[in-house]
Amino acid sequence: MEIKDFVDEVISCKNKTITDEVFLLIQNNKDFMKKYLRLVEEKGLDVVNRHIGQAVWRKYSLTPETGRKNTEPESTLVSSYQEFE
C-alpha cells in the first residue's frame, strides 16, 4: 500500500462523520449552543441545520456519497446527516 492510498483512506473515513462532528462541537460549546438556539428560533431548525450541512460541504470541498445518509448521529441536534467521500 502506498502512503497516499493510506492517507486517502483515513481522510475518507473522517469525511463521513465531519458533519456530525460540527454539530457535536456546537452542542458541547456553551457559546455556540446559545447562538445556535437563537438562530433556530429566528430561522427554524430545518433551515439552520441545512445551512450548516451545506457550509461543511462547501468549506471542505466534499463530495456527497450517493444515497449515504447516516441516521445514527452522535449529536442530538440532528436526526441524520449526509456522509461525504
C-alpha positions in Angstrom: 0.0 0.0 0.0 1.2 3.5 -0.8 1.3 6.3 1.7 -1.1 8.3 -0.4 -3.6 5.5 -0.5 -3.5 5.1 3.2 -3.9 8.8 3.9 -6.8 9.0 1.4 -8.5 6.1 3.2 -8.1 7.8 6.6 -9.4 11.1 5.3 -12.3 9.5 3.6 -13.3 7.9 6.9 -13.1 11.3 8.6 -15.2 12.9 5.9 -18.0 10.5 6.6 -18.5 11.9 10.1 -17.4 15.5 9.7 -21.0 17.0 9.7 -21.8 15.1 12.9 -18.6 16.4 14.5 -19.5 20.0 13.6 -22.9 19.5 15.3 -21.2 18.0 18.3 -18.9 21.0 18.5 -21.9 23.3 18.6 -23.7 21.0 21.1 -20.8 20.9 23.5 -19.8 24.5 23.4 -22.0 26.8 25.6 -21.5 29.9 23.4 -22.0 28.1 20.1 -25.2 26.4 21.5 -26.7 29.8 22.6 -26.1 31.2 19.2 -27.4 28.1 17.5 -30.6 28.2 19.6 -31.2 31.8 18.8 -30.8 31.1 15.0 -33.1 28.1 15.3 -35.7 30.3 17.0 -35.4 33.0 14.3 -34.9 30.9 11.1 -36.3 27.4 12.0 -34.5 24.2 12.8 -34.5 22.7 9.3 -33.2 25.9 7.7 -30.3 26.3 10.2 -29.3 22.6 10.1 -29.4 22.5 6.3 -27.2 25.6 6.1 -24.7 24.1 8.5 -24.6 20.9 6.5 -24.1 22.8 3.2 -21.4 25.0 4.7 -19.4 21.9 5.8 -19.8 20.5 2.3 -18.6 23.7 0.6 -15.9 24.6 3.1 -14.1 21.3 2.7 -15.0 20.8 -1.0 -16.5 17.4 -0.2 -18.5 15.1 -2.5 -21.7 13.6 -1.1 -21.8 9.9 -1.2 -24.7 8.9 -3.4 -27.6 7.8 -1.1 -25.4 7.7 2.1 -27.3 9.2 4.9 -26.3 8.4 8.5 -29.4 8.1 10.7 -27.4 7.4 13.9 -25.6 10.7 14.6 -23.8 11.2 17.9 -25.1 14.7 18.1 -28.6 15.3 19.4 -29.1 18.4 17.3 -29.8 16.3 14.1 -31.6 13.1 13.4 -29.5 12.3 10.3 -26.7 13.8 8.2 -25.2 13.3 4.7 -22.0 11.4 4.6 -19.2 12.6 2.3 -16.4 10.9 0.3 
